[in-house]
Amino acid sequence: MNDLKKIICCCFIILYPWLIYAQKTKTADIILTDTSLLSGNSSNKVCIKNLTVTGTKKTKIYIVYREIHFKKGDSLLIADLQKELEQARFLVYNTTLFNEVVFELVVTDADNVNIEVRVTERWYLYPVPQFQLVDRNFNEWYKTYKASFNRVNYGLKFVHYNLSGRRDQLRVYLINGYSRNISFNYTAPYSNNALTEGFIVGAGYLQKRELPISVSYNDSLLFLPSDPVSKARADFIYKSWYLNAGYTVRRGFFKKHIFSASYTHVKLSDSVLLDPQYNHNYFKDPVNSKGIVDLIYKQQYTNVNNGSYPLKGKTAFFTLHKRGLGFTGGINMFMIEAGWNKYFDMGKKWYSSIQLNGSLKLPFDQAYINQRGFGYGDNYLRGLEYNVIDGVATALVKSTIKKKIIAFNVPFPFFPKLLTKIPFTLFAKTYADLGYAYTKKNYATRLNNRLLYSGGFGIDILTLYDINLRFEYSFNQLKENGLFLHNQSGF
C-alpha cells in the first residue's frame, strides 16, 4: 500500500500547480461549416474546389500536401467526409512536425467544398544539456544502484528535427561521464522529387567503463568490473566505433521499407579476457576485438491516430536481420522479428489495445551478445522491469484497457509566438502481459523457458510534444509488486 500511496501522491504533486490554472477545453480538430448546404443524399459526392495549408514557416508546404491523400479537384463521398478528414489529419500530425493540426471544411454549395489545413509548428532545434542513466531503466538505477550519480552520463545533445524544412533530422551527441559517446546521424525521408525515397547516414565512437557479460540465475545483469559503483572511475574496458547507412522507401501513406547496413568494430581491454569471471561465449571466439557487419530489412505499417500514443488504428512491422557474413559460429546470426498492434476506440472515452511481438534467432547456439530477449528498450513485461530474460526465441503479448479521465490546457504566456498553452490528458489503465523466452541450457536462468505473466494498473499523463509519463503499479508471477516509472518523448 505504501507504493500505491506514492503513485497517487506523485501524480497529485505533478498536476496540482497546473490544475489551479487549468482551463478545460475541447479543441475541435475537424471543423465542418455550412454542411446544411449539402444535398440530403449521403451517397452523392462533392468536389474539393480549394485545398490550402496555412501556418507553415520552416516546413516546406509540399511536405504537408504529401501527407494528404486527396487533392484539389478530387471528389469525396458526403458520407465519408468526416472519416476522410480525420485520416488526413492523422497523417499530417504523425509527421511529428506540428503541435496542432486542424482541418476545416467549408461547404460553398451543394456540389463544392473548400478545405483549409491550419498547422502550428513545433520547435525543431534542441541544443540541450544531457543527463542520462547508463542503466536499462530508471527503476534499475534507483533500486539496484541506489540512484548513484557515478552511473550517469552528461554532455550536450544537438538535434534539429526539420533541418531543411523537408522533415530531415540531424542528431549530434557529445556525451561524457560513466561512458563516452560521440556520434551523429542524419535522416532524410524525402530525398527525391516524388517524396517517396530517403536515406540515413551515421557514425559514432563509444567507450564504456563496464561490460555486461552474462545474466545471473535471478535474471540480473552481471558486469565486469563486478562492483562498478564502489570502484572510483574504472578504466574504459569497452571501445567501439561504427558506420551505418540506410535507404528508405515510402510510396504510399502507411507502409515503409527500410534497408540498412552497418559496420561496428568492438575492442575489449586485455584485462577483460584475463578476468576469471569473463564469459568466453561473449563473442564465441577467443578474441578481444571483433568487426561486426549487420544487414537489416524492415517493413513498417502505421495507421493510427497518434504515432507516439495510439488510441485507435493498427501498426505492424517485419524485420530480417543478418549479422556476420557466415552462417554458424562466432557472432553469425540470422534473426526474424515481427510485431502487430491493434488499438480500439470502444466509445465513451474507453480504449483498449493488444500488442503482439515475436522473434527467432538462428542458429540457437548464439554468442552472448546476440542473446538479448526481454528487459531491453520497450521489449519487457510490465512488472518484470528489473529482470533481464535472454533468449534466442521470444514471444510477448501485452493487453491494456484505459479510460480517458480528463483533458485540459494550461495557459503559457511566456513565448506567445511559439506556444500559448500546454495540453494535458490523463488516462487511468489496467493491463496484463504474457511472455516466453527460450534459450539453450547453458544460458538458462529461473525465468527462461517458462511462461511469464504480469499485470497491474496505473496512470498515463500525455502532454506537449507527445511526452508520456507512465506511473504503473505492477505484479508478477514471482509474487513481487512495486511502482514503476516510465517516460517517453516524441522529440
C-alpha positions as CSV (number, residue, x, y, z in Angstrom):
1,M,0.0,0.0,0.0
2,N,2.9,2.3,0.5
3,D,3.8,2.2,-3.2
4,L,0.1,2.8,-4.1
5,K,0.2,5.9,-1.9
6,K,3.3,7.0,-3.7
7,I,1.8,6.8,-7.1
8,I,-1.2,8.9,-6.0
9,C,1.0,11.4,-4.3
10,C,3.4,11.7,-7.3
11,C,0.5,12.4,-9.7
12,F,-1.0,14.9,-7.4
13,I,2.2,16.8,-6.8
14,I,2.9,17.0,-10.5
15,L,-0.5,18.1,-11.5
16,Y,-1.7,20.3,-8.6
17,P,0.1,23.5,-9.7
18,W,-1.3,23.1,-13.2
19,L,-4.8,22.3,-12.2
20,I,-5.1,25.6,-10.3
21,Y,-4.8,27.5,-13.6
22,A,-6.1,24.8,-15.9
23,Q,-8.8,25.6,-18.5
24,K,-10.9,22.6,-19.5
25,T,-11.2,22.8,-23.3
26,K,-12.1,20.6,-26.2
27,T,-10.3,21.9,-29.3
28,A,-12.0,20.9,-32.5
29,D,-9.5,19.2,-34.8
30,I,-12.1,18.7,-37.5
31,I,-14.5,21.6,-38.3
32,L,-17.4,21.3,-40.7
33,T,-19.0,24.6,-41.7
34,D,-22.3,25.1,-43.6
35,T,-23.0,21.4,-44.1
36,S,-26.7,22.2,-44.3
37,L,-26.0,23.2,-47.9
38,L,-25.2,19.6,-48.9
39,S,-27.9,17.6,-50.6
40,G,-29.7,15.1,-48.5
41,N,-28.3,12.0,-50.3
42,S,-25.2,11.0,-48.5
43,S,-24.2,8.8,-51.4
44,N,-23.5,11.9,-53.5
45,K,-20.1,13.3,-54.0
46,V,-18.7,16.8,-53.5
47,C,-15.7,18.4,-55.3
48,I,-12.8,19.9,-53.5
49,K,-12.7,23.3,-55.0
50,N,-9.7,24.6,-53.0
51,L,-7.3,22.9,-50.6
52,T,-5.0,25.3,-48.7
53,V,-2.4,25.0,-45.9
54,T,-1.6,27.8,-43.5
55,G,0.8,28.1,-40.6
56,T,4.0,26.6,-42.1
57,K,7.1,28.7,-41.5
58,K,10.1,26.4,-41.6
59,T,8.3,23.4,-43.1
60,K,8.0,23.2,-46.9
61,I,4.3,23.3,-47.7
62,Y,4.6,20.4,-50.1
63,I,5.6,18.2,-47.1
64,V,2.1,18.8,-45.7
65,Y,0.4,18.2,-49.1
66,R,2.4,14.9,-49.4
67,E,0.6,13.5,-46.3
68,I,-2.9,14.4,-47.5
69,H,-4.5,11.6,-49.6
70,F,-6.8,13.9,-51.5
71,K,-6.1,17.0,-53.6
72,K,-7.7,19.9,-55.2
73,G,-10.2,18.7,-57.9
74,D,-10.8,15.3,-56.2
75,S,-14.4,14.3,-55.3
76,L,-15.4,12.8,-51.9
77,L,-18.5,11.0,-50.8
78,I,-20.6,13.1,-48.5
79,A,-21.0,10.1,-46.2
80,D,-17.2,9.8,-45.9
81,L,-16.3,13.4,-45.3
82,Q,-15.6,13.1,-41.6
83,K,-13.6,9.9,-42.0
84,E,-11.6,11.3,-44.9
85,L,-10.7,14.5,-42.9
86,E,-9.7,12.5,-39.8
87,Q,-7.5,10.2,-41.8
88,A,-5.7,13.1,-43.4
89,R,-5.3,14.9,-40.1
90,F,-3.7,11.8,-38.5
91,L,-1.2,11.5,-41.4
92,V,-0.2,15.2,-41.1
93,Y,0.0,15.1,-37.3
94,N,2.1,11.9,-37.3
95,T,4.9,13.7,-39.2
96,T,5.7,15.0,-35.7
97,L,6.3,18.4,-37.2
98,F,3.3,20.1,-35.6
99,N,1.8,20.7,-32.2
100,E,-1.7,21.3,-33.7
101,V,-3.3,20.3,-36.9
102,V,-6.9,21.5,-37.7
103,F,-8.9,20.6,-40.8
104,E,-11.8,22.9,-41.6
105,L,-14.2,22.0,-44.4
106,V,-16.5,24.9,-45.7
107,V,-19.4,23.9,-47.9
108,T,-19.8,26.6,-50.7
109,D,-22.8,24.9,-52.4
110,A,-24.3,21.5,-52.8
111,D,-21.5,20.3,-55.1
112,N,-18.4,22.0,-53.9
113,V,-16.3,22.4,-50.7
114,N,-13.2,24.3,-49.6
115,I,-10.7,22.6,-47.2
116,E,-8.3,24.7,-45.1
117,V,-5.5,23.0,-43.1
118,R,-4.1,25.0,-40.2
119,V,-1.0,23.9,-38.5
120,T,1.1,25.1,-35.6
121,E,4.8,24.2,-36.0
122,R,6.8,22.7,-33.2
123,W,10.2,24.0,-32.0
124,Y,12.6,22.0,-34.0
125,L,16.1,23.0,-32.7
126,Y,17.3,21.5,-29.4
127,P,20.9,22.2,-28.3
128,V,20.3,21.0,-24.8
129,P,22.4,19.6,-21.9
130,Q,22.1,15.9,-21.3
131,F,21.8,13.9,-18.1
132,Q,21.5,10.2,-18.9
133,L,21.4,7.0,-16.9
134,V,23.6,4.2,-18.0
135,D,21.3,1.5,-16.7
136,R,18.4,-0.1,-18.6
137,N,15.7,1.9,-16.9
138,F,15.0,4.3,-14.0
139,N,13.9,1.6,-11.6
140,E,17.1,-0.4,-12.0
141,W,19.2,2.7,-11.5
142,Y,17.2,3.8,-8.4
143,K,16.8,0.4,-6.7
144,T,19.8,-1.7,-7.8
145,Y,22.4,1.1,-7.8
146,K,20.8,3.3,-5.1
147,A,20.5,6.2,-7.5
148,S,24.3,6.5,-7.7
149,F,25.4,9.6,-9.6
150,N,28.5,7.7,-10.6
151,R,26.3,5.9,-13.1
152,V,25.2,8.8,-15.2
153,N,26.4,10.4,-18.4
154,Y,26.3,14.1,-19.1
155,G,27.0,16.3,-22.1
156,L,25.3,18.0,-25.0
157,K,22.8,16.8,-27.5
158,F,22.2,18.9,-30.6
159,V,19.1,17.9,-32.6
160,H,17.3,19.6,-35.4
161,Y,14.1,17.8,-36.3
162,N,13.4,19.8,-39.5
163,L,16.8,20.9,-40.8
164,S,15.9,21.9,-44.3
165,G,12.1,22.0,-43.9
166,R,11.7,18.6,-45.5
167,R,11.3,16.7,-42.2
168,D,15.0,15.8,-42.2
169,Q,16.7,15.2,-38.8
170,L,20.3,15.9,-37.7
171,R,21.4,14.5,-34.3
172,V,24.8,15.1,-32.8
173,Y,25.8,13.7,-29.3
174,L,28.8,14.8,-27.2
175,I,28.4,12.7,-24.0
176,N,30.9,12.1,-21.2
177,G,30.7,10.6,-17.7
178,Y,30.4,6.9,-16.9
179,S,30.6,6.2,-20.6
180,R,31.5,8.4,-23.6
181,N,29.6,8.8,-26.8
182,I,30.4,10.9,-29.8
183,S,28.0,10.4,-32.7
184,F,26.0,11.9,-35.4
185,N,23.1,10.7,-37.5
186,Y,21.3,12.3,-40.4
187,T,17.9,11.1,-41.7
188,A,16.3,12.5,-44.9
189,P,13.0,10.8,-45.5
190,Y,12.3,12.7,-48.7
191,S,15.4,12.9,-50.9
192,N,13.7,12.7,-54.4
193,N,11.2,14.9,-56.2
194,A,8.4,12.4,-55.8
195,L,8.9,12.4,-52.0
196,T,8.9,8.6,-51.9
197,E,12.6,7.8,-51.1
198,G,15.1,8.8,-48.5
199,F,18.4,7.9,-46.8
200,I,20.1,7.6,-43.5
201,V,23.8,8.0,-42.6
202,G,25.5,7.9,-39.3
203,A,28.8,7.3,-37.4
204,G,29.9,7.2,-33.8
205,Y,32.5,6.3,-31.2
206,L,31.7,4.8,-27.8
207,Q,33.6,3.9,-24.6
208,K,32.3,2.1,-21.6
209,R,33.7,1.5,-18.1
210,E,31.8,-1.7,-17.6
211,L,30.7,-4.7,-19.7
212,P,27.6,-6.9,-19.3
213,I,29.0,-10.4,-19.6
214,S,26.1,-12.6,-18.5
215,V,22.8,-12.9,-16.6
216,S,22.6,-14.3,-13.1
217,Y,20.3,-17.1,-12.1
218,N,18.0,-14.4,-10.6
219,D,17.9,-12.7,-14.0
220,S,20.1,-9.7,-13.2
221,L,22.9,-8.5,-15.5
222,L,26.4,-9.3,-14.3
223,F,29.1,-6.8,-15.2
224,L,32.9,-6.5,-15.4
225,P,34.1,-4.9,-13.1
226,S,31.9,-6.8,-10.7
227,D,31.2,-3.8,-8.4
228,P,31.4,-0.7,-10.6
229,V,29.7,1.6,-8.2
230,S,32.2,1.2,-5.4
231,K,35.2,1.5,-7.7
232,A,36.1,5.1,-8.4
233,R,36.1,5.7,-12.1
234,A,37.3,2.4,-13.5
235,D,39.2,2.5,-16.8
236,F,37.3,2.1,-20.1
237,I,37.2,-1.6,-20.9
238,Y,34.9,-1.4,-23.9
239,K,35.6,0.7,-27.1
240,S,33.8,0.7,-30.4
241,W,33.2,2.7,-33.5
242,Y,30.6,2.3,-36.2
243,L,29.4,3.5,-39.6
244,N,25.9,3.0,-40.9
245,A,23.8,3.8,-43.9
246,G,20.2,3.2,-44.9
247,Y,17.7,3.6,-47.8
248,T,14.0,4.1,-47.2
249,V,11.0,3.8,-49.5
250,R,7.5,5.1,-48.7
251,R,5.4,5.3,-51.8
252,G,2.0,5.4,-50.2
253,F,0.9,6.6,-46.7
254,F,1.0,3.6,-44.4
255,K,3.8,1.3,-45.5
256,K,7.6,2.0,-45.2
257,H,10.5,-0.1,-46.3
258,I,14.0,0.3,-44.7
259,F,17.2,-1.2,-46.0
260,S,20.2,-0.6,-43.8
261,A,23.8,-1.8,-43.4
262,S,26.3,-1.1,-40.7
263,Y,29.8,-2.0,-39.6
264,T,30.8,-1.9,-35.9
265,H,34.3,-2.6,-34.6
266,V,34.4,-3.6,-30.9
267,K,37.6,-3.9,-28.8
268,L,37.7,-5.1,-25.2
269,S,40.6,-4.4,-22.9
270,D,43.1,-7.2,-22.5
271,S,42.3,-7.4,-18.8
272,V,38.7,-8.5,-19.6
273,L,39.8,-11.8,-21.2
274,L,42.1,-12.5,-18.2
275,D,39.3,-11.9,-15.6
276,P,38.1,-15.3,-14.3
277,Q,34.5,-14.1,-14.5
278,Y,34.7,-13.2,-18.2
279,N,32.1,-15.0,-20.3
280,H,34.1,-16.7,-23.1
281,N,30.9,-17.0,-25.1
282,Y,30.7,-13.2,-25.3
283,F,32.0,-13.3,-29.0
284,K,32.0,-17.1,-29.1
285,D,35.6,-16.7,-30.3
286,P,38.8,-16.3,-28.1
287,V,39.4,-12.8,-29.2
288,N,39.2,-9.3,-27.6
289,S,38.2,-7.5,-30.8
290,K,35.6,-8.1,-33.5
291,G,34.3,-6.5,-36.6
292,I,30.6,-6.9,-36.9
293,V,28.6,-6.5,-40.1
294,D,24.8,-6.0,-39.8
295,L,22.4,-6.1,-42.8
296,I,18.7,-5.3,-42.0
297,Y,15.5,-5.1,-43.9
298,K,12.4,-3.8,-42.1
299,Q,8.9,-3.2,-43.3
300,Q,6.6,-1.0,-41.2
301,Y,2.9,-0.4,-41.3
302,T,1.4,2.6,-39.4
303,N,-2.2,3.7,-39.5
304,V,-3.0,5.2,-36.1
305,N,-4.4,8.5,-34.8
306,N,-1.2,9.3,-32.9
307,G,2.1,7.6,-33.7
308,S,3.5,8.3,-30.2
309,Y,0.4,7.4,-28.2
310,P,-2.1,5.5,-30.3
311,L,-5.7,5.2,-29.3
312,K,-7.1,3.7,-32.5
313,G,-5.7,2.1,-35.5
314,K,-3.1,-0.5,-36.3
315,T,0.7,-0.8,-36.5
316,A,2.8,-3.7,-37.6
317,F,6.4,-4.5,-38.6
318,F,8.5,-7.3,-40.0
319,T,12.3,-7.5,-39.8
320,L,15.0,-9.7,-41.3
321,H,18.4,-9.2,-39.7
322,K,21.7,-10.9,-40.8
323,R,24.7,-10.4,-38.6
324,G,28.1,-11.5,-39.8
325,L,29.0,-12.9,-43.2
326,G,28.9,-16.5,-42.3
327,F,26.2,-18.9,-41.2
328,T,27.4,-20.5,-37.9
329,G,30.0,-19.8,-35.2
330,G,31.2,-16.6,-33.8
331,I,28.7,-13.7,-33.9
332,N,26.9,-15.0,-37.0
333,M,23.2,-14.8,-36.7
334,F,20.0,-14.7,-38.7
335,M,17.0,-13.1,-37.0
336,I,13.3,-12.8,-37.9
337,E,11.2,-10.5,-35.8
338,A,7.6,-9.4,-36.2
339,G,5.0,-7.3,-34.3
340,W,1.3,-6.5,-34.6
341,N,-0.5,-3.9,-32.5
342,K,-4.2,-3.1,-32.6
343,Y,-5.8,-0.1,-30.8
344,F,-9.6,0.1,-30.2
345,D,-11.8,3.1,-29.5
346,M,-14.6,1.5,-27.5
347,G,-16.6,4.7,-27.1
348,K,-17.4,6.9,-24.1
349,K,-13.6,7.6,-23.6
350,W,-12.7,3.9,-23.2
351,Y,-9.9,2.4,-25.2
352,S,-8.1,-0.9,-25.4
353,S,-5.1,-2.4,-27.2
354,I,-3.5,-5.7,-27.9
355,Q,0.2,-5.9,-28.8
356,L,2.0,-9.0,-30.2
357,N,5.7,-9.4,-30.7
358,G,7.9,-12.4,-31.6
359,S,11.5,-13.1,-32.6
360,L,13.6,-16.1,-33.7
361,K,17.4,-16.2,-33.9
362,L,19.2,-18.9,-35.9
363,P,21.2,-21.0,-35.1
364,F,20.1,-21.5,-31.5
365,D,23.7,-21.7,-30.3
366,Q,24.4,-18.0,-30.2
367,A,27.2,-15.8,-28.8
368,Y,26.2,-13.9,-25.7
369,I,26.0,-10.5,-27.4
370,N,23.2,-12.0,-29.6
371,Q,21.2,-13.4,-26.7
372,R,19.1,-10.3,-25.9
373,G,15.5,-11.2,-25.1
374,F,13.3,-9.3,-22.6
375,G,14.4,-6.4,-20.5
376,Y,15.9,-4.0,-23.1
377,G,14.2,-0.9,-24.5
378,D,10.4,-1.4,-24.9
379,N,10.7,-5.2,-25.0
380,Y,9.7,-6.2,-21.5
381,L,6.8,-7.4,-19.4
382,R,5.3,-4.7,-17.1
383,G,6.3,-5.8,-13.6
384,L,9.5,-7.5,-14.7
385,E,11.5,-4.3,-15.4
386,Y,14.2,-5.4,-13.0
387,N,14.7,-8.7,-14.8
388,V,16.8,-9.5,-17.9
389,I,15.5,-12.6,-19.6
390,D,17.7,-13.6,-22.5
391,G,16.7,-15.9,-25.3
392,V,17.0,-16.9,-28.9
393,A,13.3,-17.1,-29.4
394,T,10.8,-14.8,-27.7
395,A,7.0,-14.2,-27.7
396,L,5.2,-11.3,-26.0
397,V,1.6,-10.3,-25.6
398,K,0.5,-7.1,-23.9
399,S,-3.1,-6.1,-23.4
400,T,-4.3,-2.8,-21.9
401,I,-7.7,-1.2,-21.1
402,K,-7.7,2.5,-20.4
403,K,-10.2,5.3,-19.6
404,K,-9.7,9.0,-20.5
405,I,-10.2,10.8,-17.2
406,I,-9.6,14.5,-18.0
407,A,-8.1,16.8,-20.7
408,F,-7.2,20.4,-20.2
409,N,-5.0,23.2,-21.4
410,V,-2.7,25.3,-19.2
411,P,-2.1,28.9,-20.4
412,F,1.5,29.5,-21.3
413,P,2.0,33.3,-21.9
414,F,5.8,33.3,-21.9
415,F,6.5,32.6,-25.6
416,P,3.3,33.6,-27.4
417,K,4.8,33.3,-30.8
418,L,5.8,29.7,-30.2
419,L,3.4,28.4,-27.6
420,T,0.3,29.7,-25.9
421,K,-0.9,26.7,-24.0
422,I,0.3,23.3,-22.7
423,P,-2.1,20.4,-23.1
424,F,-2.5,17.6,-20.5
425,T,-4.5,14.4,-20.9
426,L,-4.8,11.8,-18.1
427,F,-5.7,8.1,-18.6
428,A,-6.3,5.5,-16.0
429,K,-5.5,2.0,-17.1
430,T,-5.2,-1.7,-16.2
431,Y,-3.1,-4.2,-18.1
432,A,-1.9,-7.8,-18.3
433,D,1.2,-9.3,-20.1
434,L,2.3,-12.8,-21.2
435,G,5.7,-13.7,-22.4
436,Y,8.1,-16.6,-23.1
437,A,11.8,-16.6,-23.8
438,Y,13.6,-19.8,-25.0
439,T,17.3,-20.3,-24.6
440,K,19.7,-23.3,-24.6
441,K,20.5,-24.8,-21.2
442,N,24.0,-23.2,-20.9
443,Y,22.3,-19.8,-20.7
444,A,19.2,-20.8,-18.7
445,T,18.1,-18.9,-15.6
446,R,15.0,-19.1,-13.5
447,L,12.7,-17.2,-15.9
448,N,13.9,-18.7,-19.2
449,N,11.9,-21.5,-20.9
450,R,8.7,-20.9,-18.8
451,L,5.5,-18.9,-19.2
452,L,5.8,-15.4,-17.8
453,Y,2.9,-13.3,-16.7
454,S,2.4,-10.0,-15.0
455,G,-0.3,-7.3,-14.6
456,G,-1.2,-4.1,-12.8
457,F,-2.8,-0.7,-13.1
458,G,-1.6,2.9,-13.5
459,I,-1.9,6.4,-14.8
460,D,-0.6,7.9,-18.1
461,I,0.0,11.6,-18.4
462,L,0.2,12.8,-22.0
463,T,1.4,16.3,-22.7
464,L,3.2,18.6,-25.1
465,Y,5.3,17.1,-27.8
466,D,3.7,13.7,-27.1
467,I,5.6,13.4,-23.8
468,N,4.1,10.5,-21.9
469,L,4.7,9.9,-18.2
470,R,3.6,6.5,-17.0
471,F,3.1,5.6,-13.3
472,E,2.5,1.8,-13.1
473,Y,1.9,-0.4,-10.1
474,S,2.6,-3.9,-11.3
475,F,2.5,-7.5,-10.0
476,N,4.3,-10.6,-11.4
477,Q,4.3,-14.4,-11.0
478,L,7.2,-14.2,-8.5
479,K,4.7,-12.5,-6.1
480,E,6.7,-9.3,-6.4
481,N,5.0,-5.9,-6.8
482,G,6.0,-2.3,-6.9
483,L,5.7,1.1,-8.5
484,F,7.5,1.6,-11.9
485,L,8.1,4.9,-13.6
486,H,8.5,5.3,-17.4
487,N,8.7,8.2,-19.7
488,Q,8.5,8.5,-23.5
489,S,9.1,11.6,-25.5
490,G,8.0,12.5,-29.0
491,F,11.2,14.5,-29.7
